[in-house]
Amino acid sequence: MNDDICPLDYRYGRKEMKDIFTERARIGYQMSVEAALAKAHASLGTIPAEDADEIVRIANPESVRVDRIKEIERETNHDLMAMVKAMTEQCRGDAGKYVHLGATSNDIVDTATALQIKSALETVMEGVDGLLAVLAAVAERERDTLQIGRTHAQYAIPITFGFKVSGYIAEMLRHRERLIEIMPRACAGKMAGAVGTGAALGKNFQRIQTAVMRDLGLTYEPAATQVVGRDRYTELVCLLANIATSLERYATEVRNLQRSEIREVEEAFDAARQVGSSTMAHKRNPIASENICGLARVLRGFVSPTFENQVLWHERDLSNSSAERFTLPHVFVILDYMIHRTIWVWEGLEVHRDRMLRNIEASQGLVMAEPVMMRLTEKGVGRQDAHEIVREASMEAVRRDIHLRDALLEREDIKKHLTEEEIVEVMDASNYIGASKEITDKMVAAVESVLEREA
């Protein structure tokens, strides 16, 4: 039995994303920044090339052990300086005296964080592409599957299930665009010294900063304080929360459609072994979708401290540091897990097409009130008059628990415009799905185009 406290340690999260935010990885990223700084100095002749090579050689957790860094930190009470000292210990010759030359702690910390964010965003993008592929497959498969659309949790008019999913595709494609757009803003480092002026780097400040960021594949803060502007992190976390909320929306729809009285879709369930309830043996609960919804709430909880981290005293204080050790790893690990949980749900989703048709039929024609009204307008009846005629017939059908068709056929103001055959034809749900199929085709093609470009 382990002593872990955080559920991310023992229940949620994928190794691929967690590995980016381990303590070992964080220190590794920081040493990569130190190595890039040494190379930039050497390229400008401010330190010997062989000493820069030596710093590069030892700038990894295999050469500079994490436990040694922690040992020094217990003495210095400064985590970054502990790493610098540990790196200096491992350097041969005079190279150690050039480690961290001209930098301040947050030059290293923020730039390393930008490297983590870059790796994490690339992992999120891979997940989004995987989800888009799955949603496109479902939409294409269910392109012609008739389903009732619902507004206010009540029957509205017919759609297709593929059309419903195409809306999710459009949303995720927008998120994908946002991820691309945010990459240069979120993946920004700095190498500008104690208050952003670059004074300690002297006349080569701008060239060193440019060289370091080019080496690491990052942008840089053009007018930094001691830190990279935290508006960047706020935009980032808000985007991740936005994506998480979209996933929650899809999961909520699965949960609603899996209600016993609706039962139009169901999550995959291993009937041979899986247990739905410890006491109700019949249960098949949408636990993965419920899990996604719960985690979205947790993720959004990190938005508020991220906004508060923007407000620092003067050129910088330390109030953001402890909060960001929680916020950034958690939002990325949770979102990545949610994306792959969503992929699992939609890959294995059971679609009950017969049940969708039965639910349309159970409305006793009421869901076809709008097309009847529109047909009356085609016959010359004013729109408002047509609406009132069909509304009255609908209320009568509900009151007497009869089919809307029968209520319509009892009305003279209907029969003088529409024959029984015309009413039957106009009330066929398959004739009133508008451009559902064409829209679905368009969104499936959009996914195929995006994924082909990335292949």
URMOJO-V483220 format. One record per helix or strand of 3 or more residues. SS is the DSSP state (A for helix, B for strand). FROM is the first residue (numbers start at 1). LEN is the number of residues. If there is no record, write none. Layout:
BEGIN
ss:from:len
SS:FROM:LEN
SS:FROM:LEN
END
This chain:
BEGIN
ss:from:len
A:7:4
A:15:7
A:23:21
A:49:10
A:66:11
A:79:12
A:95:4
A:105:37
B:146:6
B:154:7
A:161:26
A:199:18
A:231:27
A:287:22
A:319:29
A:353:10
A:366:13
A:383:18
A:404:6
A:412:4
A:420:7
A:429:3
A:436:19
END
